[in-house]
Amino acid sequence: MRNRRAALAALAGATSLALTLSACGETTTSGGRTRSGEGTIGIAMPTQASQRWLTDGKSVVDDLKAKGYDAQLVYGQDNPKTQVAQIEKLIKDGVDALIIAAIDNKSLDGVLQQAAAAKIPVISYDRLILGTRNVDYYVSFDNEQVGRLQALYIVDKLGLEKGKGPFNIELFAGSPDDNNTKYFFDGSMHLLQPFIDSGQLVVRSGQTALDKVTTLRWDGPTAQRRMDTLLSQSYRSRKVDAVLSPYDGISIGVLNALKADGYGTGSKPLPVITGQDAELPSVKSIIAGQQSQTIYKDVRELASVAADMADDLLNDRTPKVNNRRSYNNGVKDVPAQLLQPTSVDKTNYEYVLVAGGFYKDAQLK
Ligand code: GAL
C-alpha cells in the first residue's frame, strides 16, 4: 500500500501537525475504523516441519483476510539466511507491515533496517527479535510461565513438596538462538533448583547449565541423540524418573531414546516427561500414557492478536499491550501483549483441546 507509506513519510515530516490531528481525533473514520483492510502484510514463519507453525501461518492469513488485507506467507525452513532473503523480498514487493517469527533472533538487524527505511512496521511474533530498534511490537505467551507450568508438573507428579525423593531428572532446553529458550528454562529452574539443592532431584549427567542442555533448532532427532548418550553414560544401572522437555518435538525424540532403552514396561516405566505446543503426535502420546504433559498455547489467539496489531498500526491506532518492561531486546523494551498458557495432560485434554475446538475427537483416535 504505497499510499500508506507516503502518508507515513509525510507524517514523519510533519510530526507536530500529525500529533495535533490525532489528538483531536481528526482522522477519516467510518464506524470507528480507519482505512481498515487496505494493503498487504508479509508474514515470515520459521518452519513447516512442525505442526504449530502451520497453524500459526494459516490463522494469521485467515485473520488478515477477514479484515480485508492481502497476505504473503513465507516459511524459512529453519535456515536463518533463507529467512533474511525472504524478508528482503517481502520488503521489495512493497508489503505494508511485517509479522515475523524469527529463526535466529539476532540475524535480522540488517534486513529490518531496510524495513525501517521503507517505513514498514514490524511485529515480532512469538519469538522476540533481538539487537535492533526496528521492531515495534511483540506478541507472545508468558514464556516464563510456560517453564513454570512444566516444572510444576514434575514437582507435583513426583511429590516433591511432600518431601519425596531422591529422583533422577535430566534437563532439556530449546534452541540457543531463540530468545524464548532462556525464559522457558529460567521459569522451570526457578521451581526445580531448590529441589536439586536439597538433593530430592539429582541430575546424574551433571548437565544443568543452559549452554549444556540446549537443542539446536528444537530438533527432535538431536534431542534423541543427546538422550541416548545420557542413558548410556549416566543410567546404565539407574533409572531416569523425570525429563524436563520444553517442546513436544523434543519430547518425542526423548521418548524414542527411552523406548529404545527398554523404558515403558512394568519394571521400567517411562519417566514424567513434559512438553509444549499440544502438537498432535504428543497429544496422542499423552492419551497413550507415554508423554505426560504438554503446554497448550492457543496459537489461534496469538494469530488474532498479531493481525489486530498490524491492523492497528496501519490505521494509526496504538495496539493493545499488557507488558512494557519484561521484553528488552538488547536495544529497547519492546511493548508486548502476552497471552496465558495452559498445562494439559490426560485428565484435561478433552476439556481444553477438544471442547476448546483445537482438535476434533476423531483426530485424536
Ligand atoms: C518456540 C515456541 C515454542 C515452540 C518452539 C519450537 O519459540 O515458543 O512454542 O514452538 O519454538 O518451534
Residues whose N, C-alpha, C, O or C-beta is under 5 A from the ligand:
A	BS01	GAL	D126 R127 D178 N180 W218 Y247 D277
